[in-house]
Amino acid sequence: MKPLVAALILASGCLAPGCVAIAADKPLAIVHPVFARGEDGAPEASDEDFVPGETIHFSCQVEGYRKVDKPDDYGKQNVSLKFQIEVRDQSGVLLKPVQDGKIETTVTEEDKDWKPKLHETIVVPPLAETGEYSVLVTLSDELAKATLEKAAIFRLKGRDVAPSDTLVVRNFRFLRREDDVKPLPVAAYRPGDSVWARFDMTGYKLGDKNQVDIEYGLTVLREDGSVAYTEPQAANQKIQTFYPQRYQPGELNLNLAQDQPLGKYTIVLAVRDNLSRQMYETRETFSVE
């Protein structure tokens, strides 16, 4: 019997006297991947769309891991697992820093059906775009000297802005009120109204660590071309994020006077990318009736 025991010890990679590795009934596997909107919440359907800014709770379980008897503690067994979780967008770009973790614990016969659970909290960036996002789990069983990977997919329904190789303004739209979603079909206002507009800026250069440094100003022209209002630097957006923001939303607001002269007005919107020294100008017209 002694040669047989010795062979078992060497095959398991356990060299401590009296330490015996217990082979698992099943092969090492990552099972039951779940995406939920709450911690330990109900799983979302595979065709469910998440949205930018949402918090997603991902979890999965491990089965088939190796257990090794503790030589100095009869009835208890060691478990040693390491894992890494990566979350990437449809282009393979990391959504957040890679999570590294480990599970070092002991189990008993009563825990024979226990499946270690791995967790990851995913805060979706507010400007993430539509697509399929992947969670890649890499698992290492340190006692079995085994490693495997498993990917899980979740869908995101974002707001898409067409990319550009150079600085550009897209999706300029006039609004009736600040919190409106639908743009005005006709950009017409009355004296005393507030003129609201939103737009997207893209094609700027990303600096070190995804730095963005853009600014914009505006000039309002009357029908005869004279200046009714000007603000050379209406806003500056200088930010740095882990996940690259491929576009930046902009907003402007003009308060019309109660005696605002009727007629057509033109907003000259000038955007500057301070990292690439690019400039872009667009002209948008509204009327006061």
Backbone hydrogen bonds, N-H to C=O, Kabsch-Sander energy under -0.5 kcal/mol:
donor,donor_aa,acceptor,acceptor_aa,energy
5,V,1,M,-2.0
6,A,2,K,-2.6
7,A,3,P,-2.3
8,L,4,L,-1.7
9,I,5,V,-2.3
10,L,6,A,-2.2
11,A,7,A,-2.0
12,S,8,L,-1.4
13,G,9,I,-0.8
13,G,10,L,-0.6
14,C,9,I,-1.3
15,L,13,G,-0.6
19,C,16,A,-2.1
20,V,18,G,-0.6
22,I,67,K,-4.0
23,A,21,A,-0.7
29,A,63,E,-2.6
31,V,29,A,-0.6
31,V,61,Q,-3.0
34,V,59,S,-2.8
36,A,57,H,-2.2
41,G,38,G,-2.6
44,E,35,F,-3.0
48,E,45,A,-1.9
50,F,155,R,-2.5
53,G,124,V,-1.1
54,E,51,V,-1.8
56,I,54,E,-0.6
56,I,122,I,-3.4
57,H,36,A,-3.2
58,F,56,I,-0.7
58,F,120,E,-2.9
59,S,34,V,-2.0
60,C,118,L,-1.7
61,Q,31,V,-3.2
62,V,116,P,-2.1
63,E,29,A,-2.3
67,K,22,I,-1.5
68,V,78,N,-1.8
69,D,20,V,-2.9
70,K,76,K,-2.7
73,D,70,K,-1.2
76,K,73,D,-1.8
77,Q,107,V,-2.6
78,N,68,V,-3.7
79,V,105,T,-2.5
81,L,103,I,-2.4
82,K,140,S,-2.6
83,F,101,G,-2.8
84,Q,138,T,-2.0
85,I,99,Q,-2.5
86,E,136,L,-2.4
88,R,134,S,-2.4
89,D,93,V,-2.4
92,G,89,D,-2.0
95,L,87,V,-3.2
96,K,87,V,-0.7
99,Q,85,I,-2.3
100,D,98,V,-0.5
101,G,83,F,-2.6
103,I,81,L,-3.1
105,T,79,V,-1.9
105,T,103,I,-0.6
107,V,77,Q,-2.6
111,D,108,T,-1.8
112,K,109,E,-1.4
114,W,111,D,-2.1
118,L,60,C,-2.9
120,E,58,F,-2.2
122,I,56,I,-3.3
122,I,120,E,-0.6
123,V,121,T,-0.6
124,V,54,E,-2.8
124,V,122,I,-0.8
128,A,125,P,-1.7
131,G,156,L,-2.0
133,Y,131,G,-0.5
133,Y,154,F,-3.2
134,S,88,R,-2.3
135,V,152,A,-3.0
136,L,86,E,-2.8
136,L,134,S,-0.5
137,V,135,V,-0.6
137,V,150,K,-2.9
138,T,84,Q,-2.8
138,T,136,L,-0.5
139,L,137,V,-0.5
139,L,148,L,-3.0
140,S,82,K,-3.2
141,D,146,A,-3.1
142,E,80,S,-1.9
142,E,140,S,-0.9
143,L,80,S,-0.7
145,K,141,D,-1.3
146,A,141,D,-1.6
148,L,139,L,-2.4
150,K,137,V,-2.0
152,A,135,V,-2.3
154,F,133,Y,-2.7
155,R,48,E,-0.7
156,L,131,G,-2.4
157,K,50,F,-3.1
158,G,156,L,-0.7
159,R,128,A,-0.6
160,D,158,G,-0.6
168,V,202,T,-2.4
170,R,200,D,-3.1
173,R,198,R,-2.5
175,L,196,W,-3.1
180,D,177,R,-1.4
184,L,174,F,-2.8
188,A,186,V,-2.1
189,Y,287,S,-2.7
192,G,257,A,-1.0
193,D,190,R,-2.2
195,V,254,L,-3.6
196,W,175,L,-1.2
196,W,194,S,-0.6
197,A,252,L,-2.0
198,R,173,R,-2.3
199,F,250,G,-1.9
200,D,170,R,-2.9
201,M,248,Q,-3.0
202,T,168,V,-2.2
203,G,246,R,-0.6
207,G,205,K,-0.5
207,G,211,Q,-3.1
210,N,207,G,-1.3
211,Q,208,D,-0.5
212,V,239,I,-2.8
214,I,237,Q,-2.2
215,E,272,R,-2.3
216,Y,235,A,-2.3
217,G,270,A,-2.3
218,L,231,E,-2.3
219,T,268,V,-1.6
220,V,229,Y,-3.4
221,L,219,T,-0.5
221,L,266,T,-2.9
222,R,226,S,-3.0
225,G,222,R,-2.0
228,A,220,V,-3.3
228,A,226,S,-0.5
229,Y,220,V,-1.4
231,E,218,L,-3.1
234,A,216,Y,-1.5
234,A,231,E,-0.5
235,A,216,Y,-1.9
237,Q,214,I,-3.6
238,K,236,N,-0.6
239,I,212,V,-1.8
239,I,237,Q,-0.6
241,T,210,N,-0.7
246,R,244,P,-0.8
248,Q,201,M,-2.6
250,G,199,F,-3.3
252,L,197,A,-2.3
254,L,195,V,-2.4
256,L,193,D,-2.8
256,L,254,L,-0.7
260,Q,257,A,-1.8
263,G,288,V,-2.5
265,Y,286,F,-3.2
266,T,221,L,-2.1
267,I,284,E,-3.6
268,V,219,T,-3.4
268,V,266,T,-0.6
269,L,267,I,-0.8
269,L,282,T,-2.8
270,A,217,G,-2.6
270,A,268,V,-0.6
271,V,269,L,-0.5
271,V,280,Y,-3.4
272,R,215,E,-3.0
273,D,278,Q,-2.7
274,N,213,D,-2.3
274,N,272,R,-0.7
275,L,213,D,-0.6
277,R,273,D,-1.6
278,Q,273,D,-0.7
280,Y,271,V,-2.5
282,T,269,L,-2.2
284,E,267,I,-2.3
286,F,265,Y,-2.3
287,S,187,A,-2.3
288,V,263,G,-2.9
289,E,189,Y,-3.1
289,E,287,S,-0.5
